[in-house]
Amino acid sequence: MKILMAASEAIPFCKTGGLADVVGALAQVFGRRGHQVAVMLPKYREVEAAGLPLEAVPGRFLVPVGDNLERASLFKTRCGKAEAYFVDNPKYFDRNGLYGDSAADYADNDERFLFFSRAALEAAKFIDFRPDVIHCHDWETALIPAYLKLLYHTDAFYARTGTLLTLHNLAYQGLFGKDALFLAGFGWTHFTPERLEYYGGFNFLKAGLVYADRLNTVSPSYAKEIQTSAEFGRGLEGVLRQRSGDLAGILNGIDCEVWDPETDQCLPVRYGRANAAEGKAACKKAMRHECGLAGARGPLIAVISRLDPQKGLDLVQEVLPRIVEAGAQLVVLGANGNGHEFREDFRKAAARFPSAVHLHAGFDEPATRRLYAAADLFLMPSRFEPCGLSQMIAMRYGAVPVVTHTGGLADTVFEADGGRENGFVALQATAEDVWAALQRAIAAYSRGKEWSRRVGVAMSADHSWERSAEAYESLYQAVVSSPAFGRG
């Protein structure tokens, strides 16, 4: 198939979170499986800073934005098994951050990403890349299915093109005033509750939910949760229930060559499943020295997380004194997010318990890898978690996860499941349930044979992208076989 992947970020070009990892990995795995893949991204300032060779595509094209025509140009590069294209318009993308600066989101994000969504369609025509499927990701590209159904439905170029919209996190929807509707090129006839209207405003993600040929989210459990209540569906649960027959849940994967403790050059000692106990002990000793922690009889517990209330960090802080009292240690690597209060509270805890608690503020990939390798337990008590990659990476490095029973965590971490025991599970996102799960984990750590078996099960789990790619290919086939396919 010819697949156009439209997204607001992708490794190795631009990244704020897991979305970039997923898009970059999917492009490569589909390329390896014989598909022709083109990734369409904005040409942010960060893309230039990445230092990868970019080639200008000759010429320019025009993109309607409201009553105006904005100029756009394209750059391209080859990345592994995929081509990457970058829509260039300095007015929209030559800025310090992808979505905002350190203070707030950019006030014109509606215009920036409706421009990008329509530019992606015009760019594909400009380079004569006629896709079978356009795979859109999150709200930033969710207008593409609506554009195809409402504004490009007579365009012969897209007569054989279908759409798939992947929902990575419903907490982010692209909510704007109704003026954005007209900037996007839609009209009053489209502004109804059944179509694009959302409580008097314009919701980019809802547009994609209504008009995409197929939908998926990034774990089976999350696909069910988001249809059940406003807590998970964030106001879109009704639309999702209406599209339930077109909604699938596909677990994300990780690149097992990138995340491999046997080859990871960032580790002080590399190890595999056969010598995990010795390797992890050496990595833990080095981490304790790096963080100024004392030796301890209990396990080293890691938290590697965006500083966001979603991640249950308040629960970590609530149980932290009991963790120390139990003889365990805690290292927190807190990246990104707006959780300044979390960062300050962990600093205070590190000052209160200097031999048992350490905070590493800010994203640092080598330190992240060293911490995965050093940790005995990986704590991730999310209030909701569409999929989660961190628990999969932790298991790859032999750090046994302690998680809440939600979303992708429920689909990947099992406490008692007929031989698949690879972690510990708190049934509710409460301090008491999280502490009870930690107590079970700390007790199991003291039982050598049981612990070694659980670490082995965790490290042997298959979280590669190949299984997920097969599921996506089935969705692509459903897209091109749907009644809407060939609407031109």
C-alpha positions in Angstrom: 0.0 0.0 0.0 0.9 3.7 -0.3 0.6 5.1 3.2 0.7 8.8 4.1 1.3 9.3 7.8 0.3 12.8 8.9 1.4 13.8 12.4 2.6 16.8 14.4 5.8 15.1 15.6 7.9 12.0 14.8 11.4 10.8 15.8 14.1 11.5 14.9 13.0 14.9 13.7 10.8 16.5 16.4 9.5 15.2 19.7 7.6 16.3 22.9 6.4 12.8 23.9 5.4 9.3 23.1 3.5 10.3 20.0 6.8 11.0 18.2 8.1 7.6 19.1 5.0 5.8 17.8 4.8 7.6 14.5 8.5 7.2 13.8 8.5 3.5 14.7 5.3 2.8 12.6 6.8 4.4 9.6 9.8 2.2 9.7 8.0 -1.0 10.4 5.6 -0.5 7.6 8.5 0.3 5.3 10.2 -2.9 6.3 7.0 -4.8 5.5 7.0 -3.6 1.9 4.7 -0.6 2.0 5.5 2.8 0.5 5.5 5.2 3.4 5.6 9.0 3.3 5.5 10.9 6.7 4.2 14.4 6.6 5.3 16.8 9.4 5.5 20.5 10.0 9.0 22.1 9.4 9.5 23.3 13.0 12.7 25.1 14.0 13.5 21.9 15.9 13.6 20.0 12.6 16.5 22.3 11.4 18.2 21.8 14.8 18.2 18.0 14.4 20.9 18.5 11.8 19.6 15.9 9.4 20.1 16.5 5.6 17.0 18.2 4.1 16.4 18.7 0.4 14.1 21.4 -0.9 11.4 20.2 -3.2 11.3 22.7 -6.1 8.3 25.1 -6.2 5.6 26.2 -3.9 1.9 25.6 -3.4 -1.0 27.5 -1.9 -3.1 26.5 1.1 -6.5 28.1 1.8 -6.9 29.5 5.3 -10.1 31.4 5.7 -10.3 34.0 3.0 -6.6 33.9 2.4 -4.1 31.8 0.5 -1.0 30.9 2.5 2.2 29.9 0.7 3.8 26.6 1.6 7.0 24.8 0.4 8.3 21.3 1.1 11.5 19.8 2.2 12.2 16.1 2.2 14.7 13.5 3.5 15.0 9.7 3.5 14.9 8.2 6.9 15.4 4.4 6.9 12.5 2.8 5.1 10.4 5.9 4.8 10.4 9.3 3.1 9.8 12.3 5.4 8.3 15.5 4.1 8.2 18.8 5.9 5.6 21.6 5.3 7.4 24.9 5.5 5.8 28.2 6.5 7.9 30.3 8.9 4.8 32.2 10.0 3.4 29.1 11.6 6.4 26.9 12.4 9.6 28.9 12.9 9.1 29.1 16.7 10.9 27.9 19.8 8.4 25.1 20.7 6.2 22.7 18.8 2.9 23.6 20.5 3.9 26.5 22.8 6.6 28.2 24.7 7.5 27.7 28.3 4.6 29.8 29.5 1.6 28.5 27.5 0.3 27.0 24.2 0.4 29.2 21.2 -2.8 31.2 20.9 -3.0 30.4 17.1 -2.6 26.7 17.4 -6.0 26.3 15.7 -4.8 28.2 12.6 -1.4 26.5 12.7 -2.7 23.0 12.6 -5.7 23.5 10.3 -3.2 25.0 7.9 -0.9 21.9 8.4 -3.8 19.5 7.9 -4.9 21.1 4.6 -1.3 21.6 3.6 -0.7 17.8 4.0 -3.4 17.1 1.5 -2.1 19.8 -1.0 1.5 18.6 -0.5 0.6 15.0 -1.4 -0.9 16.3 -4.7 2.2 18.6 -5.2 4.5 15.6 -5.1 2.0 13.2 -6.8 1.9 10.8 -3.8 -1.6 9.3 -4.2 -2.2 7.4 -0.9 -4.4 4.4 -0.4 -4.6 5.4 3.3 -3.9 8.6 5.2 -3.1 7.6 8.8 -3.8 10.6 11.0 -2.6 11.0 14.6 -4.4 13.0 17.3 -6.2 16.3 17.1 -3.4 18.1 15.2 -4.3 16.1 12.0 -7.9 15.1 12.8 -9.3 17.6 10.3 -7.9 15.7 7.4 -10.8 13.1 7.3 -13.3 16.0 7.5 -11.5 17.8 4.7 -11.6 14.7 2.5 -15.3 14.0 3.1 -16.6 17.6 3.0 -14.2 19.7 0.8 -12.3 17.1 -1.4 -15.0 14.6 -2.0 -15.1 15.5 -5.8 -11.3 15.7 -6.1 -10.3 12.8 -8.4 -6.8 12.7 -6.8 -8.3 11.3 -3.6 -11.0 9.2 -5.1 -9.3 6.0 -3.8 -8.0 7.3 -0.5 -9.3 6.3 2.9 -8.5 7.5 6.4 -7.5 6.0 9.8 -7.4 8.2 12.9 -5.4 7.0 15.8 -6.3 8.5 19.2 -3.2 8.6 21.4 -4.7 10.5 24.3 -8.2 11.9 24.5 -7.1 14.5 27.1 -5.9 16.6 24.2 -8.7 17.4 21.7 -8.0 20.7 20.0 -10.8 22.8 21.4 -11.3 26.2 19.8 -14.0 28.8 19.2 -16.3 28.6 16.2 -14.2 31.1 14.3 -11.7 28.3 13.6 -14.5 26.5 11.7 -14.5 29.2 9.1 -10.7 29.5 9.0 -10.7 25.8 8.2 -13.0 26.4 5.2 -16.1 24.8 6.6 -19.5 26.6 6.8 -22.6 26.9 8.9 -24.1 23.8 7.3 -21.3 21.7 8.9 -21.8 23.3 12.3 -24.3 20.9 13.8 -24.0 18.5 16.8 -24.0 15.6 14.5 -21.0 17.1 12.5 -18.5 19.6 13.7 -20.2 21.7 16.5 -19.1 20.9 20.0 -20.9 22.8 22.8 -20.8 26.0 20.7 -17.2 25.6 19.7 -15.1 23.6 17.2 -13.4 20.4 18.4 -10.7 19.2 15.9 -10.7 15.7 17.4 -14.4 15.3 17.2 -14.2 16.2 13.4 -11.9 13.2 13.0 -14.1 10.9 15.0 -17.1 11.8 12.9 -15.4 11.6 9.5 -12.5 9.1 9.6 -13.3 5.8 7.9 -11.8 3.9 10.8 -10.6 4.8 14.3 -8.3 3.2 16.7 -6.7 3.9 20.0 -3.5 2.5 21.5 -4.7 -0.3 23.7 -7.8 -2.6 23.8 -8.7 -1.6 27.4 -8.5 2.2 26.6 -10.7 1.6 23.6 -13.4 0.3 25.9 -12.8 2.8 28.7 -13.2 5.9 26.5 -16.7 4.7 25.5 -17.9 4.2 29.1 -17.8 7.6 30.9 -16.8 11.2 30.7 -13.8 10.4 33.0 -12.1 8.6 30.1 -14.0 9.8 27.1 -13.6 13.5 28.0 -16.9 14.5 26.6 -16.6 12.5 23.4 -17.8 9.1 24.8 -21.2 9.5 23.0 -19.5 10.0 19.6 -17.2 7.1 20.3 -20.1 4.8 21.2 -21.8 5.7 17.9 -18.6 4.7 16.1 -17.9 1.7 18.3 -18.1 -0.7 15.3 -15.3 1.3 13.6 -13.1 1.6 16.7 -10.3 -0.8 17.5 -7.7 -1.0 20.2 -4.1 -1.8 19.1 -1.3 -1.9 21.6 1.8 0.3 20.8 5.1 -1.4 20.7 8.7 -0.5 21.4 11.8 -0.8 19.2 13.5 -3.7 20.8 16.8 -2.9 19.1 16.9 0.6 20.5 15.8 -0.6 24.0 18.1 -3.5 24.7 20.2 -3.8 27.9 22.6 -6.2 26.1 23.7 -3.5 23.6 22.9 -0.2 25.4 26.0 1.9 25.3 24.7 4.2 28.1 24.8 1.5 30.7 27.9 1.0 33.0 27.4 -2.7 32.6 25.4 -4.4 29.9 23.4 -7.6 30.5 20.7 -9.9 29.2 18.1 -12.2 30.7 20.7 -14.9 31.6 22.8 -12.5 33.7 20.2 -10.0 34.7 20.8 -10.3 38.5 24.5 -9.5 38.2 24.1 -6.8 35.6 21.3 -5.0 37.3 23.2 -5.1 40.7 26.2 -3.4 39.0 23.9 -0.8 37.4 22.1 -0.2 40.7 25.4 0.3 42.5 26.5 2.9 39.9 23.1 4.7 40.1 23.3 4.9 43.9 26.7 6.4 43.6 25.5 8.8 40.9 22.5 9.9 43.0 24.3 10.0 46.4 22.1 7.3 47.9 23.3 5.0 50.6 23.3 1.2 50.3 19.9 -0.3 51.2 18.4 -3.7 51.9 15.3 -3.0 49.9 14.7 -2.4 46.2 15.5 0.7 44.1 12.2 2.1 42.8 12.2 4.3 39.7 9.6 6.8 38.5 10.3 8.0 34.9 7.4 10.3 34.0 6.1 13.5 32.5 5.2 15.7 35.4 1.5 15.6 34.9 -1.5 14.8 37.3 -2.5 12.0 34.9 0.6 10.1 36.0 -0.5 9.8 39.6 2.5 11.6 41.0 0.5 12.9 43.9 0.0 9.2 44.9 3.7 8.6 44.7 4.3 11.6 47.0 1.7 10.3 49.5 3.2 6.9 49.8 6.8 8.1 49.7 7.5 8.1 53.5 6.2 4.5 53.7 8.6 3.6 50.8 11.5 5.0 52.8 10.3 3.4 56.1 10.2 0.0 54.3 13.9 0.2 53.4 13.4 0.9 49.7 14.8 3.9 47.7 13.2 6.1 45.1 14.7 7.9 42.1 12.4 10.2 40.2 13.3 11.4 36.7 10.7 14.0 36.0 10.5 15.3 32.4 8.5 18.0 30.7 4.9 18.7 31.7 3.7 21.7 33.7 4.0 20.0 37.1 6.1 22.6 38.9 4.5 21.7 42.2 5.4 18.0 41.7 9.0 19.0 41.0 9.2 21.1 44.1 7.6 18.5 46.3 10.1 15.8 45.1 12.9 18.2 45.8 11.7 18.7 49.3 11.4 14.9 49.8 15.0 14.4 48.5 16.2 17.0 51.0 14.2 15.3 53.8 15.5 11.8 52.9 18.9 12.4 51.2 20.1 8.8 51.5 16.9 7.3 50.1 15.3 9.8 47.6 16.7 11.5 44.5 15.1 13.8 41.9 16.6 14.1 38.4 14.7 17.1 36.9 14.4 17.4 33.1 14.7 14.9 30.3 18.0 13.2 29.9 18.0 10.0 27.8 21.3 8.5 29.0 20.2 9.0 32.6 16.8 7.5 31.7 18.4 4.4 30.3 20.7 4.0 33.3 17.7 4.3 35.6 15.7 1.6 33.8 18.7 -0.7 34.1 19.3 0.1 37.8 15.8 -0.1 39.0 14.3 -3.2 40.6 10.8 -1.8 40.5 9.2 0.7 38.1 6.3 2.7 39.6 3.6 4.0 37.2 0.3 4.7 39.1 -1.4 6.5 36.2 -5.0 7.7 36.7 -5.5 6.8 33.0 -3.0 5.5 30.5 -4.0 5.1 26.8 -1.1 2.7 26.3 2.1 3.6 28.0 5.6 2.8 26.7 7.6 3.2 29.9 6.3 0.0 31.5 7.3 -2.0 28.4 10.8 -0.4 28.3 11.1 -1.1 32.1 10.3 -4.8 31.6 12.8 -5.0 28.8 15.5 -3.8 31.3 14.2 -6.1 34.1 12.6 -3.4 36.2 9.4 -5.0 37.4 6.4 -2.6 37.0 4.0 -1.6 39.7 1.0 0.0 37.9 -2.7 0.9 38.2 -5.3 -1.2 36.4 -6.1 1.1 33.5 -5.7 1.3 29.8 -2.6 -0.1 28.3 -1.2 -0.9 31.8 -4.0 -3.4 32.3 -3.2 -5.0 28.9 0.6 -5.4 29.5 1.2 -5.9 33.3 -0.1 -9.0 35.1 0.3 -9.8 38.8 -1.3 -13.3 38.8 -2.1 -14.7 35.4 -1.0 -18.3 34.9 2.6 -17.9 34.1 2.5 -14.3 32.8 3.2 -12.7 36.1 5.5 -9.8 35.2 4.5 -7.0 37.7 2.1 -5.8 40.4 -1.2 -4.1 40.0 -3.2 -1.6 42.1 -6.8 -2.0 41.2 -7.6 1.7 42.0 -5.6 4.9 41.6 -5.6 5.5 45.4 -2.7 5.9 47.7 -3.9 2.9 49.7 -4.1 0.6 46.7 -0.8 1.8 45.3 0.9 1.2 48.7 -0.6 -2.3 49.0 0.8 -3.2 45.5 4.2 -1.8 46.5 4.1 -3.8 49.7 3.5 -7.0 47.7 6.3 -6.1 45.3 8.8 -5.3 48.1 7.9 -8.6 49.8 8.4 -10.5 46.6 11.8 -8.8 46.1 13.1 -10.4 49.3 12.2 -13.9 47.9 15.1 -14.6 45.6 13.8 -17.4 43.4 10.3 -15.9 43.0 11.8 -12.5 42.2 14.2 -14.0 39.5 11.3 -15.7 37.9 9.2 -12.6 37.7 12.1 -10.6 36.3 12.6 -13.3 33.7 9.0 -13.2 32.6 9.1 -9.4 32.3 12.3 -9.4 30.2 11.0 -12.1 27.9 7.7 -10.4 27.0 7.2 -9.6 23.3 6.5 -5.8 23.0 7.9 -5.5 19.5 6.1 -3.5 16.8 5.6 -6.5 14.4 2.5 -7.8 16.1 0.9 -4.3 16.2 1.9 -3.7 12.6 -0.2 -6.7 11.5 -3.2 -5.3 13.4 -2.7 -2.0 11.7 -2.5 -3.6 8.3 -5.9 -5.3 8.9 -7.3 -1.9 9.7 -5.8 -0.5 6.5 -7.5 -3.3 4.6 -10.8 -2.4 6.3 -10.4 1.2 5.3 -9.9 0.4 1.6 -12.7 -2.1 1.7 -15.2 0.3 3.4 -18.2 1.7 1.5 -16.8 5.2 1.9 -13.6 4.1 0.0 -13.7 5.4 -3.5 -16.1 8.3 -2.6 -14.9 10.4 -5.5 
